[in-house]
């Protein structure tokens, strides 16, 4: 089984892309948890709805950046193929 260097790098890139996309699970779980807690907080204090929503949306925006970063890295590895330049 002779595997060329290019095929090996492409295979490892595919594995890396899959691992990078697992990072999308964390933000999804975290945002769902934050939205649930915000709904509970609004249920307890309806008069503080705007403050609760502001804090929740800011937190979700920060949490989403990790998912976006993993998507960008995956797309770079998939289409740009920077690792093949060294071969």
C-alpha positions in Angstrom: 0.0 0.0 0.0 1.9 3.0 -1.3 0.1 6.2 -0.3 1.3 9.4 -1.8 2.1 12.3 0.4 -0.7 14.3 -1.1 -3.3 11.6 -0.4 -2.0 11.3 3.2 -2.3 15.1 3.8 -5.8 15.2 2.2 -6.9 12.3 4.4 -5.6 13.9 7.5 -7.2 17.2 6.5 -10.6 15.4 6.2 -10.2 14.0 9.7 -9.2 17.5 11.0 -12.2 19.0 9.3 -14.5 16.5 11.1 -12.9 17.2 14.4 -13.1 20.9 13.9 -16.8 20.7 13.2 -17.4 18.9 16.5 -16.7 22.3 18.0 -20.2 23.4 16.7 -21.8 21.2 19.4 -20.6 23.4 22.3 -22.2 26.7 21.2 -25.5 25.0 20.3 -25.7 23.4 23.7 -24.6 26.6 25.5 -27.0 28.8 23.6 -29.9 26.5 24.3 -29.1 26.5 28.0 -28.8 30.3 28.1 -32.1 30.7 26.3 -33.8 28.4 28.8 -32.4 30.2 31.7 -33.4 33.6 30.2 -36.9 32.3 29.7 -37.0 31.3 33.4 -35.6 34.7 34.5 -38.3 36.5 32.4 -40.9 34.3 33.9 -39.8 35.3 37.4 -39.2 39.0 36.6 -41.2 40.1 33.6 -40.3 43.8 34.2 -36.6 43.0 33.6 -37.2 41.4 30.2 -35.2 43.9 28.2 -32.1 43.7 30.5 -32.3 39.9 30.5 -32.6 39.7 26.7 -29.6 42.1 26.2 -27.4 40.0 28.4 -28.5 36.8 26.9 -28.0 38.0 23.3 -24.5 39.3 24.1 -23.6 36.0 25.7 -24.9 34.0 22.8 -23.0 36.2 20.3 -19.8 35.5 22.2 -20.5 31.8 22.4 -21.3 31.6 18.7 -17.8 32.8 17.7 -16.2 29.4 18.5 -18.6 27.7 16.2 -18.0 30.3 13.4 -14.2 29.9 13.9 -14.4 26.1 13.5 -16.5 26.5 10.4 -14.0 29.0 8.9 -11.1 26.7 9.7 -12.9 23.8 8.1 -13.7 25.7 5.0 -10.1 26.8 4.7 -8.9 23.2 5.1 -11.4 22.0 2.6 -11.0 24.5 -0.2 -7.7 26.3 0.2 -5.6 23.3 1.1 -2.8 25.2 2.7 -1.0 22.0 3.9 -0.4 20.9 0.3 1.8 23.9 -0.4 4.6 22.4 1.7 4.8 19.2 -0.4 
